[in-house]
Amino acid sequence: MVLFVISLLAPVLANDKPLLISFKGELYMPITSFYSEVDFGGEYLTEADYTDPYVQELIEKADGWMIWPLVPFSYDTIQTDLPTPAPSAPTSDNWLGTDDQGRDVVARLIYGFRISIMFGLILAFFSSIIGVAAGAVQGYFGGWVDLIFQRFIEVWNSVPALYLLIIIAAIFEPTFWILLGIMLLFSWVALVGVVRAEFLRARNFEYVKAARALGVGNITIMHKHLLPNAMVATLTMLPFILNASITTLTSLDFLGFGLPPGSASLGELLKQGKANLQAPWLGFSGFFTIAIMLSLLVFIGEAVRDAFDPRKTLR
């Protein structure tokens, strides 16, 4: 969770724009506002390039100063003054080196970590809503509803999701939301089975029959009486859905069918490591980031499952 919160502050941690500039007694915040070169005494109306020695000299002449982020590069900053041809080895400026386009690996890891976690969390959230609702209806009502739903899920599970994603990505330009929507079509099915089993088991309990006899509605019974029993099984599956979504996104990026070119992507970093075996820092950085991230997510999922387990009490 600490790493995730830190990654949300990626523009503050890794950026090719200063956090704060003092110029002629006034303060400027380039990471939140647009400033042209003319605002600092230059000639062009385009946004100032703060890494340009000319712009830095203009600010220094006005007795100004700049506060840079911890990593003075963004995920798409291409460095042209590297000591060696890209991909260059780790240095004091580039702690984990650069990729084959001269972009800082640390900056791309920070932004790529944020995109991966956000993608997984959003997908797991919506998948859980759809999967729990479908499994609850199927298990509670049973009969023909259960039978028809089961046949539909069997057909839906037989569709090769990864191949379909590759085909759609080859037709349409993939974006974050398009990939999320396509993967949502298939990820919700993982929760249906466990929720259905819990509802089938608990729908004939005495307190459920008593609630029906008292005239309590089906939705109220499903929500208040049966859903808490199914939450443990649901929370058990959520870490796997979260990890599977991140792994699928990484695989698509590795194959070249994922996020648009230039996006901060852990899969694209692994692809560069495969293509540049003479630069082991690329492959190692991507591998250890993904391995640690997936391991921590599983541990968090297990802790959340135990916290919501009604059979366990905290003293």
Buried (B, 14 or more C-beta within 10 A) or exposed (E): EEBBEBBEEBBEBBBBBBBEBBBEEEEBEBBEEEBEBEBBBBEEEEEBBBBEEEBBEBBEEBEBEBEBBEBBBBBBBBBEEBEEEBBBBBEEBBBBBBBBEBBBBBBBBBBBBBBBBBBBBBBBEBBBEBBBBBBBBBBBBBEEEBEEBBEEBEEBEEEEBBEBBBEBBEEEEBEBEBBBEBBBBBBBBBBBBBBBBBBBEBBEEEEBEEBEEEEBEEEEBBEEBBBEBBBBBBBBBBBBBBBBBBBBBBBBBBBEBBBEEEBBBBBBBBBBBEEBEEBEBBBEBBBEBBEEBBEBBEEBBEEBBBEEEEEEEEE
